[in-house]
């Protein structure tokens, strides 16, 4: 934990920028400077809170589902550490890993074994047989029950046990697959997954431990199936309509769009070996992502930000910022990556630069409201600060 004064900055307050100095003492924002604190001259630069990616995958080493699930865990973890450090250097000082991660990786982050954002994980996502988390193609006759990113669990009682084990080993939240997806090979995108009884059991177990459930869901029917049974955050949601968005707002559900993933798969997927089934599914949802963001905001849904990038596509993380700015504007996207995602994660010390906040910040060379490209261009990042330490 560091002590730092960032002097002469234009500081984001959630609505606009005000000039001043930001003091961080012992890793937290303070009203007064710490004795002997390092001084970073902002030179009139624009200071925003550290960004939050609420849909990150540290263990997504490949564009092949079975390789992701069954590759050597030693390689997966070391590669995951590299992915986390890269995200930090882009300005993401907190990530939520919603399909993978474990207490070992979290402990390595906490012990400072490598530079990393704050790291929250769900452990392997829960999937029904033949659901989005089942990596087997229809013609493949092999056994699969659990991998690094997904686990197949059927039945309410088995799901209760799986949730308890995740929470026992440090999971921040529980991830479930409640519709088909782009990456999976044997499930239609629109059809809801898991029965009402199964989904209610997952939400009940998570809620009694003070946690919550995030659901991978695309279609209106899958989103409604999820939120009516208590799911807190909808991941992706590309195919929602206005009525579904209104119901999400009524149920106080969050939307976490992942626009970078579809754009990256469309531009780069074929060249790096993404299969034909996934390319076709991606085309179905690609054009709808930005529209879903607009529908959700119009209905009053709290819209966060996520990236969901697999394998080599991880370097497109900041492209997702540009795509969300195109849909929602710079100020709204900045709030999505800070305040809204902090509300989703349930940490009042994240997402702002007020007294008591985590000392996480990004110093930009330009005003992102006047020049939104400052939010996604790496050369616009003059400094990234994590817990009062300049990275």
Secondary structure, DSSP 8 states (H G I E B T S, - for coil): ---EEEEEEEEE-SSSEEEEEEEEETTEEESS--TT-EEEE-TT-EEEE-EEEEEE-TT---SSHHHHHHS-HHHHHHHHHHHHHHHHHTTEEEEEESSB--HHHHHHHHTTSS---EEEE-BSEEE-TTSTT----TT------B-SSEEE--SHHHHHHHHHHHHHTT-SSEEEE-S--SS-SSS-SSS--S-HHHHHHHHHHHHHTT--EEEEEEEHHHHHHHHTTT--EEEEEEE--HHHHHHHHHTT-EEE--HHHHHHHHHHTGGGT--HHHHHHHHHHHTTHHHHHHHHHHHT-EE-------GGGGGGHHHHHHHHHHHH-HHHHHHIIIIIHHHHHT-TTSS--STTSBS-EEEESS-TTT-GGGGT-GGGEEEEEETTEE-
